Amino acid sequence: MKVFVVGANGKIGKHLSERLNESENYTVLAMVRKEEQQREFENKGIETVIADLEGTVEELQEALNGCDAIVFTAGSGGSTGSDKTLLIDLDGAVKTMEAAEKAGIDRFIMVSALQANNRENWNENLKPYYVAKHYADKMLVQSNLNYTIIRPGGLLNEKGIGKITAGNEVPRATIPREDVATTIIEALENPNTYHKSFDIVSGEDPISTALNNL
């Protein structure tokens, strides 16, 4: 399975791209925006393509053609304004969905945010981000794609522990980015995650067990 990673230069995206590249079961095509990012990935032996979420659906379709699954883990970042959040986290995500459908790619994993589905639990300091995630997730659910929406808690740069709690009523907590990447890989071909959305934080269950118990 060839996996197209949107947001490959982000912290989760880097973990994910490297793990997929090392895997015997998967190959990866990392989407980056700049030539220097491309050089960094290709020095690690990771195949890349340069594309921009603010480009056209047709350009995105051309970039992802030939892949079997898409993981959207892009984000505008904490230093940009609400305008970029709208253009990347919402419109960029929806354009990627449209490109996937045009290219005939069915499998789509979205990295969202804890409780993005529940307005009452949004982080007051990040409301535009949560709005973008909420409506991007809704568009994915309404699409024809075989989706999984993973909503991680507070993201840490610590080493992964390989254990999570997953579900729709998960206590607000944190999770290493490395464990988010592992969860994505475990979910790719797990039918129990198809057409489901759920929160994840660090917990007591091995990742595969948590996903099988959803």
N, C-alpha and C positions, 0 to 999 in steps of 0.2 A: 504494500500500500504506500503510495506516494502522498505525503502530507504537505499541504501549502500552509505555511505559518505567516500570518499577517501580524505585524508588530514584532518581528523576529529580533530586532535590535533592543527591545525592552528587556527588563530583567527576567520575567517569566519566559519570554520568547527565546532568550539566549539559552536558558536551562533546557527548554523544550527542544530547540533545534539541535543542540549538542547531543541530547539523549536519543533523539530520533536518528541522528546520523550514526550513532554507535550501535543502534539496534540491528538485529538480524531480520526483523519482521517489517521494518519501515525504511523508506527513504524520505528525504526532506527537501523541500524547495523553500528557502527563506526569502521572504519579501523585505527588501530594505529600500531606503529612500536616497542614499548617497553612495558615491563610489568608494569613499574611505570605509564605509560600513561593509560594502561588498568585499573589499580586499581583506578586511578582518575575518569575515566568515570563510572566504575561500582559502585563506591561510590555514584554516582548521579543516579543510576538505569538505566544507558545506556548500552545496550548490545554492546559488542566489539568483534573484531577479530584481531589478530596480523598477519600482512602481510607486505611485502616490495615491493615497486614499482621497485626495482632493481632485484626482483626475477623473476620467470618464469611466462608465461601466464597461465600455468596450475595451479600454486600456487594461482594466483589471481582469477582464475575461481573457485577454491575450496573455497576461502574466500568469494566470493560474491554469491555463489549458494543459491537459495531460496529467493533472493530479487526480487523486481519488477521494481526498478528504480535505477539509479546510478547518483550521483553528484560527479564530479571531481573538488575538490577545493584544491588540493595539490600544493605545490610549494617548490622548493629547498631552498628558503630563500635568503635574501640579503647578507648573510655572506659566501656563498659558491662560488666556481668558476664556470666558464662556463661549465666545464665538468659535474658537478652535474645538472646544468640547462638542459643540453642535456639529461641526463639520467632520470631525474624526470619529468620535464615539457613537454618534447617531447616524449621520448621513454616510460616513465611510463604511460603517457596518452594513447598512442597508444596501449600499452599492455593491458590496462584496457578496451579499446574498443574491442580488440580481445577477451578478456576474456568474456565480455558481450555478444558478438555474439555467442561464443561457449556455453554459459550458457542459451541462448535463452531469454536474457533480452533486451527489445527493447528501453526503455526510458533512455536517457542519457543527463544530463545537464552538460555543461562545463563552469567553471568560467575562463574567459580569461582576457584580459586587453584592456583598452580603445584604439580603433583604431589599434588593432593588425592586422586587415585585410588590413590596408592601410600603406604600407611601408613609404610613404612620411611623415607620422605623428608619426613615432616611436620616442620614447625617446632616444636620442643619448647616454645617460649614461647607458641604459639598453638594448642595441641592442641584445645581445645573448638571453636574456629573451624574447624579442619580436619575434625573429626568432623562438624560440621554440614554443611560443604560436601560431604564425601564421601558422606553418606547422601542429601542433597538431589539430588546428581548421579545417584546410583543410582536414586532414585525417578523421575527424569526419563527415564533410559534405559529403565526398565520401563513407562513410560506409553505411551499411544497417540500421543503428540505427535511431530511432526517436529522433533527437537531438534538443537541444536549446543551443545556445552559448550566454552567458551573459558576456559583456565586461565592467566591472566597471571602473570608474575614480579613482582618487587618494583616497586611503582607509584611513578612519579615525576611531579612537576608540571611538568616541562620541556616545551618545545615538541616535538611529534612529528616524527620523521624519516621516517616513511612506509615504513620497512623493518623486517622482523621475521624471526625464525626460528620456525617452527611445527612441532610434531610431538610424539611421546610420549617422546622421550629428548632433551630440550632442556637444555643446561647451565643451572644456576641463575644467573639474571641479572635485570636490571631492564628496565622498559619505561615510556615516558611514557603517562599516562592517555589523552592525545589519540590515540595510536596504538591503544590498546585500543578506543576509540570508533570509529575508522576501520575496524578489523578487524570489529567488529560489523556495521557498515553493509555492508562488502564481503561478509560472510557471509550476509546476510539472504536473498538470492535466488540464492546460488551452490550448485547441486546437489552440488558436491564436498564441501560442508561438512555436508550433511544426514546425520543419524544418526551424527555423529562427535564425538569429544571430543579436545582437544589442548592442549598448553602453547604459550604464546607469550612471547617475549622480544625485545628489540631485536636486529636481525641485518642481513644483507646483501641479502635478497630484498625487492623491492616486495611490499606486502601482498597484492595480488591474485595475484601469482605464487606466493607461499608457500601460499596457500589452494588454488590449483589443483594444487599438487604434494603435497598431503596424501596 
